[in-house]
Amino acid sequence: MRPVLLIDFGSTYTKVTAADLEKERILGTASSFTTQENDIGEGLERALSKLHEKTGVLHYEARLACSSAAGGLRMAVSGLVPELTAEAARLAALGAGAKLASVYSYELTRGDLLEIENNPPDIFLLTGGTDGGNRDCVTENAKQLAKLKARFPILFAGNRSAAEDIEAILSDFPLTLCPNVMPRFGELNIAPVQREIRNLFLSNIVHGKGLSKTKELLSGILMPTPSAILSAMRLLSKGCGECEGIGDLLGIDVGGATTDIYSIGQGEPDDINIIYKGFEEPEAKRSVEGDLGVRLNVWGIIEETGIENIAQSAQMSVEALKALIVSIESDKKILPEAADDALSTLDRALAMAAIDIATRRHAGTLEEVYTPMGMAYIQTGKNLRKFQNIVMTGGSLIHANDTMALAKRALYSAEHPASLRPLSADVYLDTQYILAAMGVLAEREPLVALRIMKKELTTLGRCQPQGGTNNG
């Protein structure tokens, strides 16, 4: 036996997974409250005690961890044009596992600077202009940042012609120069920035969050938790060596505070009559819907869906729904006592709505246009129509008694025919919360991590949208 311990320090729960590298299997999993306000090690020790009750005491070959504790890796990004460099910066930050605090476009305003001063990010990503293009806006933004009293790490990934000026202007900040996230119009180059974000996370953020208190218990904290999940999704999709992946996939993680969506695949137009608008999106994409959560952000879901619709889906009156939300707001750690109790029914309704909204925001859209040559279509964003797999995780999905019904909300819908969501898909469920652990393990043993995922993820079957599909 070659046991390793894989740890996910979450903002609410610390999750531990024991895996056997020799037999390529999960030995056991457990979790406990993180207790970050005191000593994050306390939550880890309690989780380990629960794990060892199942597995016995193990002598681990390594102890590896990821973390989103204390709110995760908070980033602010600034770009020139919202749909170009600012969007490129946003994609770079999200793909690196960050939680976006703010996205700024054009010149930073007085209000923007006050917001940054009062709530400094863990990292500020400063971008703007293609290489050799506009440099005035990004250098002016650097001058404004230099006036702040707060100090925080800054990554510059804008017009390379402005790099020397930026270095001089921001000499009082921890500054890292990176290649431009959009060196040419419509071209993304986000991998170098993502590597630097991760390096900063390892060297500075972990210690700033107090996670270094557990240093003697660990071999290393490798990455932010969302980055670990994205790594696991990519490995599961693409495969490793002689072990094939499952193909293009859509990943869904519904949590208490956010709903995270992942897609692995090119997502290009699938018809010669479709014209692509905008720059090509990354093959491995993550989006975070910070207003959609089944505990901390219940009202974000309700406001977009409508309280009457949520009440109808939960099969309760609006008055009963409001009363239940009061209970959630007073105790956000409250869990359903049974699969058919009112809270479980509400969680299902909220999760269904969150999946519907978040996947529509993540997927591209198809718009009909009339040209002198006749009807044509314009695609904006990523085309997921031919993606054949959906991977689901998160408590409200794992504990649902009708997960396939939830998965259908991620598929094509006649209510939103322009959304390029999958037409049908095989559904996998992360019943043991192992995706983050496998992303961490993939750093050292990618083939083992892949084989464990293919063995341990629960296959639920083929999911078809209600009312059929439109292959237009």
VOROBA-876245 format. One record per residue (C-alpha): residue number from 1; x, y, z. Coordinates in pm, whole numbers. Example, Ala and Ser with C-alpha at 12.3 -4.5 7.8 and 13.67 -1.06 7.14 Angstrom:
BEGIN
<rec 1,<1230,-450,780>>,
<rec 2,<1367,-106,714>>,
This chain:
BEGIN
<rec 1,<0,0,0>>,
<rec 2,<115,355,-84>>,
<rec 3,<-129,588,96>>,
<rec 4,<-134,965,35>>,
<rec 5,<-345,1225,212>>,
<rec 6,<-516,1489,-2>>,
<rec 7,<-661,1793,178>>,
<rec 8,<-898,2069,67>>,
<rec 9,<-901,2362,312>>,
<rec 10,<-1240,2517,234>>,
<rec 11,<-1387,2835,375>>,
<rec 12,<-1648,2629,561>>,
<rec 13,<-1532,2268,554>>,
<rec 14,<-1193,2098,548>>,
<rec 15,<-1219,1779,339>>,
<rec 16,<-966,1496,352>>,
<rec 17,<-923,1205,113>>,
<rec 18,<-694,905,159>>,
<rec 19,<-589,736,-165>>,
<rec 20,<-377,429,-232>>,
<rec 21,<-134,497,-518>>,
<rec 22,<-46,129,-552>>,
<rec 23,<-399,-4,-599>>,
<rec 24,<-530,324,-748>>,
<rec 25,<-833,353,-522>>,
<rec 26,<-993,574,-257>>,
<rec 27,<-939,446,96>>,
<rec 28,<-1178,690,262>>,
<rec 29,<-1301,1048,286>>,
<rec 30,<-1412,1276,572>>,
<rec 31,<-1476,1642,648>>,
<rec 32,<-1505,1886,938>>,
<rec 33,<-1567,2258,990>>,
<rec 34,<-1259,2457,890>>,
<rec 35,<-1262,2685,1202>>,
<rec 36,<-1037,2937,1030>>,
<rec 37,<-1117,3205,1288>>,
<rec 38,<-914,3011,1544>>,
<rec 39,<-662,2760,1412>>,
<rec 40,<-717,2604,1072>>,
<rec 41,<-528,2300,1196>>,
<rec 42,<-812,2218,1437>>,
<rec 43,<-1052,2148,1151>>,
<rec 44,<-788,1934,982>>,
<rec 45,<-726,1727,1295>>,
<rec 46,<-1099,1663,1343>>,
<rec 47,<-1135,1560,980>>,
<rec 48,<-837,1326,1014>>,
<rec 49,<-987,1166,1325>>,
<rec 50,<-1307,1093,1131>>,
<rec 51,<-1106,957,838>>,
<rec 52,<-896,726,1055>>,
<rec 53,<-1210,584,1215>>,
<rec 54,<-1284,447,866>>,
<rec 55,<-936,358,744>>,
<rec 56,<-733,305,1057>>,
<rec 57,<-418,510,1119>>,
<rec 58,<-218,537,798>>,
<rec 59,<144,633,739>>,
<rec 60,<117,867,444>>,
<rec 61,<375,888,169>>,
<rec 62,<277,1253,120>>,
<rec 63,<24,1508,246>>,
<rec 64,<-84,1744,-30>>,
<rec 65,<-338,2025,-12>>,
<rec 66,<-535,2289,-197>>,
<rec 67,<-716,2578,-33>>,
<rec 68,<-999,2824,-67>>,
<rec 69,<-997,2908,305>>,
<rec 70,<-1058,3265,420>>,
<rec 71,<-1253,3342,104>>,
<rec 72,<-1003,3200,-144>>,
<rec 73,<-772,3395,-372>>,
<rec 74,<-933,3740,-415>>,
<rec 75,<-830,3921,-731>>,
<rec 76,<-913,4250,-897>>,
<rec 77,<-845,4293,-1269>>,
<rec 78,<-822,4602,-1486>>,
<rec 79,<-831,4621,-1866>>,
<rec 80,<-885,4874,-2138>>,
<rec 81,<-1202,4762,-2322>>,
<rec 82,<-1462,4550,-2137>>,
<rec 83,<-1507,4292,-2412>>,
<rec 84,<-1136,4268,-2498>>,
<rec 85,<-844,4312,-2255>>,
<rec 86,<-1068,4328,-1948>>,
<rec 87,<-1239,4006,-2056>>,
<rec 88,<-902,3843,-2129>>,
<rec 89,<-784,3939,-1778>>,
<rec 90,<-1105,3802,-1626>>,
<rec 91,<-1062,3468,-1805>>,
<rec 92,<-699,3447,-1693>>,
<rec 93,<-789,3509,-1328>>,
<rec 94,<-1081,3266,-1319>>,
<rec 95,<-883,2996,-1495>>,
<rec 96,<-613,3026,-1229>>,
<rec 97,<-865,2958,-953>>,
<rec 98,<-916,3313,-833>>,
<rec 99,<-1231,3469,-692>>,
<rec 100,<-1289,3797,-871>>,
<rec 101,<-1350,4087,-638>>,
<rec 102,<-1379,4349,-914>>,
<rec 103,<-1331,4395,-1289>>,
<rec 104,<-1246,4748,-1405>>,
<rec 105,<-1243,4886,-1760>>,
<rec 106,<-1095,5201,-1911>>,
<rec 107,<-937,5447,-1664>>,
<rec 108,<-977,5381,-1292>>,
<rec 109,<-1220,5626,-1136>>,
<rec 110,<-1203,5787,-793>>,
<rec 111,<-1473,5546,-679>>,
<rec 112,<-1275,5250,-812>>,
<rec 113,<-965,5360,-622>>,
<rec 114,<-1160,5410,-300>>,
<rec 115,<-1302,5060,-335>>,
<rec 116,<-953,4914,-386>>,
<rec 117,<-811,5112,-94>>,
<rec 118,<-1085,5002,148>>,
<rec 119,<-1077,4637,45>>,
<rec 120,<-738,4554,-109>>,
<rec 121,<-727,4238,-322>>,
<rec 122,<-478,3957,-270>>,
<rec 123,<-355,4021,-626>>,
<rec 124,<-425,4299,-877>>,
<rec 125,<-399,4204,-1246>>,
<rec 126,<-324,4515,-1453>>,
<rec 127,<-374,4483,-1830>>,
<rec 128,<-450,4704,-2127>>,
<rec 129,<-362,4746,-2492>>,
<rec 130,<-219,4508,-2748>>,
<rec 131,<160,4497,-2785>>,
<rec 132,<263,4820,-2958>>,
<rec 133,<-87,4964,-2923>>,
<rec 134,<-250,5195,-2669>>,
<rec 135,<-30,5253,-2363>>,
<rec 136,<-174,5574,-2217>>,
<rec 137,<-464,5414,-2029>>,
<rec 138,<-262,5141,-1858>>,
<rec 139,<19,5377,-1752>>,
<rec 140,<-236,5624,-1614>>,
<rec 141,<-401,5343,-1417>>,
<rec 142,<-59,5247,-1280>>,
<rec 143,<-6,5608,-1165>>,
<rec 144,<-342,5603,-986>>,
<rec 145,<-263,5273,-812>>,
<rec 146,<73,5414,-700>>,
<rec 147,<-112,5686,-502>>,
<rec 148,<-286,5427,-281>>,
<rec 149,<-175,5368,77>>,
<rec 150,<-255,4997,49>>,
<rec 151,<13,4768,-93>>,
<rec 152,<-55,4434,-261>>,
<rec 153,<104,4217,-532>>,
<rec 154,<44,4347,-885>>,
<rec 155,<79,4146,-1205>>,
<rec 156,<127,4352,-1520>>,
<rec 157,<17,4169,-1836>>,
<rec 158,<-57,4448,-2081>>,
<rec 159,<112,4630,-2369>>,
<rec 160,<480,4526,-2352>>,
<rec 161,<580,4871,-2476>>,
<rec 162,<461,5012,-2143>>,
<rec 163,<643,4756,-1925>>,
<rec 164,<942,4975,-1834>>,
<rec 165,<719,5269,-1742>>,
<rec 166,<494,5042,-1532>>,
<rec 167,<798,4901,-1352>>,
<rec 168,<915,5251,-1259>>,
<rec 169,<570,5377,-1159>>,
<rec 170,<488,5078,-937>>,
<rec 171,<835,5031,-787>>,
<rec 172,<686,5048,-436>>,
<rec 173,<460,4745,-501>>,
<rec 174,<546,4375,-525>>,
<rec 175,<535,4374,-908>>,
<rec 176,<561,4088,-1156>>,
<rec 177,<586,4151,-1531>>,
<rec 178,<410,3894,-1751>>,
<rec 179,<351,3854,-2124>>,
<rec 180,<45,4042,-2252>>,
<rec 181,<-283,3854,-2202>>,
<rec 182,<-388,3984,-2547>>,
<rec 183,<-71,4049,-2750>>,
<rec 184,<-266,4093,-3073>>,
<rec 185,<-626,4187,-3135>>,
<rec 186,<-849,3887,-3066>>,
<rec 187,<-563,3660,-2950>>,
<rec 188,<-555,3522,-2595>>,
<rec 189,<-233,3438,-2411>>,
<rec 190,<-339,3365,-2054>>,
<rec 191,<-126,3064,-1954>>,
<rec 192,<183,3267,-1843>>,
<rec 193,<-32,3492,-1624>>,
<rec 194,<-204,3193,-1468>>,
<rec 195,<133,3041,-1376>>,
<rec 196,<235,3363,-1202>>,
<rec 197,<-98,3384,-1016>>,
<rec 198,<-38,3036,-884>>,
<rec 199,<322,3121,-785>>,
<rec 200,<198,3422,-590>>,
<rec 201,<-65,3206,-423>>,
<rec 202,<202,2962,-308>>,
<rec 203,<460,3216,-198>>,
<rec 204,<247,3486,-38>>,
<rec 205,<-123,3413,-7>>,
<rec 206,<-98,3084,181>>,
<rec 207,<114,3246,451>>,
<rec 208,<-105,3554,465>>,
<rec 209,<-415,3339,524>>,
<rec 210,<-251,3160,816>>,
<rec 211,<-236,2825,641>>,
<rec 212,<137,2803,709>>,
<rec 213,<43,2712,1068>>,
<rec 214,<-18,2361,935>>,
<rec 215,<320,2345,759>>,
<rec 216,<449,2062,975>>,
<rec 217,<144,1853,878>>,
<rec 218,<184,1894,502>>,
<rec 219,<418,1815,216>>,
<rec 220,<284,2121,37>>,
<rec 221,<-14,2344,-48>>,
<rec 222,<-12,2329,-424>>,
<rec 223,<-292,2548,-562>>,
<rec 224,<-627,2719,-500>>,
<rec 225,<-916,2472,-480>>,
<rec 226,<-1091,2593,-800>>,
<rec 227,<-763,2549,-987>>,
<rec 228,<-743,2193,-853>>,
<rec 229,<-1095,2116,-974>>,
<rec 230,<-1020,2265,-1317>>,
<rec 231,<-705,2051,-1333>>,
<rec 232,<-908,1740,-1248>>,
<rec 233,<-1172,1828,-1509>>,
<rec 234,<-905,1878,-1776>>,
<rec 235,<-737,1546,-1690>>,
<rec 236,<-1069,1359,-1690>>,
<rec 237,<-1158,1510,-2027>>,
<rec 238,<-827,1477,-2211>>,
<rec 239,<-678,1166,-2053>>,
<rec 240,<-315,1089,-1977>>,
<rec 241,<-72,865,-2164>>,
<rec 242,<-231,533,-2252>>,
<rec 243,<-543,609,-2045>>,
<rec 244,<-806,794,-2248>>,
<rec 245,<-1025,1068,-2110>>,
<rec 246,<-1402,1081,-2143>>,
<rec 247,<-1403,1366,-2398>>,
<rec 248,<-1538,1722,-2395>>,
<rec 249,<-1723,1795,-2073>>,
<rec 250,<-1926,2053,-1882>>,
<rec 251,<-1854,2063,-1508>>,
<rec 252,<-2104,2200,-1255>>,
<rec 253,<-2029,2283,-889>>,
<rec 254,<-2322,2433,-697>>,
<rec 255,<-2207,2564,-361>>,
<rec 256,<-2340,2767,-74>>,
<rec 257,<-2186,3095,-194>>,
<rec 258,<-2123,3050,-567>>,
<rec 259,<-2200,2829,-864>>,
<rec 260,<-1885,2742,-1059>>,
<rec 261,<-1905,2615,-1417>>,
<rec 262,<-1619,2447,-1604>>,
<rec 263,<-1598,2351,-1970>>,
<rec 264,<-1318,2152,-2133>>,
<rec 265,<-1325,2156,-2514>>,
<rec 266,<-1278,2390,-2806>>,
<rec 267,<-1639,2500,-2853>>,
<rec 268,<-1593,2636,-3204>>,
<rec 269,<-1882,2683,-3454>>,
<rec 270,<-2018,2352,-3583>>,
<rec 271,<-2168,2478,-3910>>,
<rec 272,<-2021,2664,-4209>>,
<rec 273,<-2306,2916,-4191>>,
<rec 274,<-2200,3028,-3844>>,
<rec 275,<-1973,3334,-3811>>,
<rec 276,<-1766,3356,-3492>>,
<rec 277,<-1760,3695,-3315>>,
<rec 278,<-1494,3788,-3060>>,
<rec 279,<-1172,3612,-2959>>,
<rec 280,<-1146,3236,-2922>>,
<rec 281,<-1218,3130,-2566>>,
<rec 282,<-980,2901,-2373>>,
<rec 283,<-1019,2527,-2413>>,
<rec 284,<-1030,2493,-2034>>,
<rec 285,<-1269,2761,-1909>>,
<rec 286,<-1405,2838,-1562>>,
<rec 287,<-1675,3088,-1473>>,
<rec 288,<-1791,3186,-1125>>,
<rec 289,<-2140,3315,-1055>>,
<rec 290,<-2093,3491,-723>>,
<rec 291,<-2462,3581,-693>>,
<rec 292,<-2583,3221,-713>>,
<rec 293,<-2550,3009,-399>>,
<rec 294,<-2788,2787,-206>>,
<rec 295,<-2696,2944,130>>,
<rec 296,<-2505,3274,121>>,
<rec 297,<-2659,3395,-205>>,
<rec 298,<-3011,3256,-205>>,
<rec 299,<-3158,3593,-298>>,
<rec 300,<-2941,3616,-608>>,
<rec 301,<-3112,3304,-741>>,
<rec 302,<-3457,3421,-634>>,
<rec 303,<-3420,3769,-784>>,
<rec 304,<-3330,3631,-1126>>,
<rec 305,<-3577,3342,-1126>>,
<rec 306,<-3869,3500,-942>>,
<rec 307,<-3986,3404,-594>>,
<rec 308,<-4314,3262,-726>>,
<rec 309,<-4126,3030,-964>>,
<rec 310,<-3893,2908,-688>>,
<rec 311,<-4191,2849,-456>>,
<rec 312,<-4371,2654,-728>>,
<rec 313,<-4062,2442,-799>>,
<rec 314,<-4021,2376,-425>>,
<rec 315,<-4393,2293,-396>>,
<rec 316,<-4456,2541,-117>>,
<rec 317,<-4627,2874,-70>>,
<rec 318,<-4437,3200,-104>>,
<rec 319,<-4495,3264,268>>,
<rec 320,<-4349,2924,362>>,
<rec 321,<-4054,2988,131>>,
<rec 322,<-3978,3323,294>>,
<rec 323,<-3996,3167,640>>,
<rec 324,<-3752,2894,538>>,
<rec 325,<-3511,3152,393>>,
<rec 326,<-3513,3332,729>>,
<rec 327,<-3397,3004,888>>,
<rec 328,<-3119,2970,629>>,
<rec 329,<-3003,3327,685>>,
<rec 330,<-2983,3272,1061>>,
<rec 331,<-2786,2946,1023>>,
<rec 332,<-2610,2911,687>>,
<rec 333,<-2466,2573,789>>,
<rec 334,<-2810,2420,830>>,
<rec 335,<-2853,2092,642>>,
<rec 336,<-3166,1895,545>>,
<rec 337,<-3266,1625,793>>,
<rec 338,<-3430,1403,531>>,
<rec 339,<-3442,1376,152>>,
<rec 340,<-3805,1485,141>>,
<rec 341,<-3812,1761,405>>,
<rec 342,<-3885,2124,318>>,
<rec 343,<-3521,2233,322>>,
<rec 344,<-3419,1952,88>>,
<rec 345,<-3700,2047,-149>>,
<rec 346,<-3592,2410,-141>>,
<rec 347,<-3227,2316,-200>>,
<rec 348,<-3336,2120,-508>>,
<rec 349,<-3535,2416,-644>>,
<rec 350,<-3249,2657,-582>>,
<rec 351,<-2993,2421,-736>>,
<rec 352,<-3206,2370,-1047>>,
<rec 353,<-3237,2745,-1095>>,
<rec 354,<-2866,2803,-1027>>,
<rec 355,<-2767,2540,-1285>>,
<rec 356,<-3000,2688,-1546>>,
<rec 357,<-2877,3045,-1495>>,
<rec 358,<-2507,2965,-1456>>,
<rec 359,<-2480,2735,-1758>>,
<rec 360,<-2655,2992,-1977>>,
<rec 361,<-2409,3257,-1861>>,
<rec 362,<-2115,3023,-1930>>,
<rec 363,<-2221,2894,-2270>>,
<rec 364,<-2204,3095,-2591>>,
<rec 365,<-2503,3220,-2783>>,
<rec 366,<-2621,3195,-3143>>,
<rec 367,<-2791,3492,-3307>>,
<rec 368,<-2976,3493,-3640>>,
<rec 369,<-2876,3773,-3879>>,
<rec 370,<-2983,3862,-4231>>,
<rec 371,<-2714,3930,-4491>>,
<rec 372,<-2723,4004,-4868>>,
<rec 373,<-2645,3632,-4911>>,
<rec 374,<-2941,3526,-4698>>,
<rec 375,<-2978,3396,-4341>>,
<rec 376,<-2658,3356,-4134>>,
<rec 377,<-2574,3297,-3769>>,
<rec 378,<-2331,3475,-3536>>,
<rec 379,<-2177,3279,-3249>>,
<rec 380,<-2052,3465,-2943>>,
<rec 381,<-1870,3263,-2678>>,
<rec 382,<-1826,2889,-2649>>,
<rec 383,<-2034,2631,-2833>>,
<rec 384,<-2115,2339,-2599>>,
<rec 385,<-2382,2175,-2817>>,
<rec 386,<-2171,1869,-2901>>,
<rec 387,<-2020,1823,-2553>>,
<rec 388,<-2109,1467,-2452>>,
<rec 389,<-2042,1470,-2075>>,
<rec 390,<-2161,1653,-1764>>,
<rec 391,<-1970,1616,-1435>>,
<rec 392,<-2152,1736,-1123>>,
<rec 393,<-2031,1809,-770>>,
<rec 394,<-2141,2013,-469>>,
<rec 395,<-2353,1915,-170>>,
<rec 396,<-2695,2007,-309>>,
<rec 397,<-2625,1795,-619>>,
<rec 398,<-2457,1501,-447>>,
<rec 399,<-2738,1462,-193>>,
<rec 400,<-3026,1519,-435>>,
<rec 401,<-3254,1221,-494>>,
<rec 402,<-3313,1315,-860>>,
<rec 403,<-2977,1436,-988>>,
<rec 404,<-3068,1360,-1349>>,
<rec 405,<-3352,1612,-1332>>,
<rec 406,<-3100,1870,-1212>>,
<rec 407,<-2861,1779,-1494>>,
<rec 408,<-3134,1844,-1752>>,
<rec 409,<-3128,2210,-1653>>,
<rec 410,<-2778,2232,-1805>>,
<rec 411,<-2897,2114,-2147>>,
<rec 412,<-3055,2283,-2445>>,
<rec 413,<-3392,2436,-2365>>,
<rec 414,<-3666,2559,-2596>>,
<rec 415,<-3711,2846,-2348>>,
<rec 416,<-3359,2966,-2433>>,
<rec 417,<-3290,2836,-2784>>,
<rec 418,<-3004,3080,-2848>>,
<rec 419,<-2795,2936,-2564>>,
<rec 420,<-2533,2691,-2696>>,
<rec 421,<-2566,2437,-2416>>,
<rec 422,<-2522,2060,-2469>>,
<rec 423,<-2793,1883,-2665>>,
<rec 424,<-2756,1566,-2456>>,
<rec 425,<-2488,1421,-2229>>,
<rec 426,<-2371,1133,-2012>>,
<rec 427,<-2386,1242,-1646>>,
<rec 428,<-2120,1170,-1381>>,
<rec 429,<-2158,1253,-1011>>,
<rec 430,<-1873,1320,-767>>,
<rec 431,<-2043,1143,-477>>,
<rec 432,<-1730,1137,-259>>,
<rec 433,<-1610,1497,-319>>,
<rec 434,<-1286,1374,-477>>,
<rec 435,<-1244,1615,-770>>,
<rec 436,<-1033,1873,-584>>,
<rec 437,<-825,1593,-431>>,
<rec 438,<-763,1438,-772>>,
<rec 439,<-658,1776,-912>>,
<rec 440,<-397,1799,-637>>,
<rec 441,<-285,1439,-691>>,
<rec 442,<-256,1505,-1065>>,
<rec 443,<39,1735,-995>>,
<rec 444,<246,1427,-901>>,
<rec 445,<57,1123,-1025>>,
<rec 446,<-170,1225,-1316>>,
<rec 447,<-224,871,-1447>>,
<rec 448,<-322,744,-1103>>,
<rec 449,<-556,1041,-1049>>,
<rec 450,<-725,977,-1384>>,
<rec 451,<-776,607,-1318>>,
<rec 452,<-920,678,-974>>,
<rec 453,<-1167,931,-1117>>,
<rec 454,<-1281,693,-1391>>,
<rec 455,<-1330,425,-1127>>,
<rec 456,<-1485,630,-846>>,
<rec 457,<-1712,886,-1018>>,
<rec 458,<-2069,757,-1031>>,
<rec 459,<-2213,719,-1382>>,
<rec 460,<-2583,812,-1383>>,
<rec 461,<-2663,751,-1750>>,
<rec 462,<-2762,952,-2056>>,
<rec 463,<-2948,1276,-2004>>,
<rec 464,<-3184,1417,-2269>>,
<rec 465,<-3356,1757,-2250>>,
<rec 466,<-3729,1760,-2199>>,
<rec 467,<-3914,1811,-2523>>,
<rec 468,<-3626,1701,-2745>>,
<rec 469,<-3350,1910,-2902>>,
<rec 470,<-3306,2162,-3175>>,
<rec 471,<-3002,2084,-3387>>,
<rec 472,<-3044,2403,-3595>>,
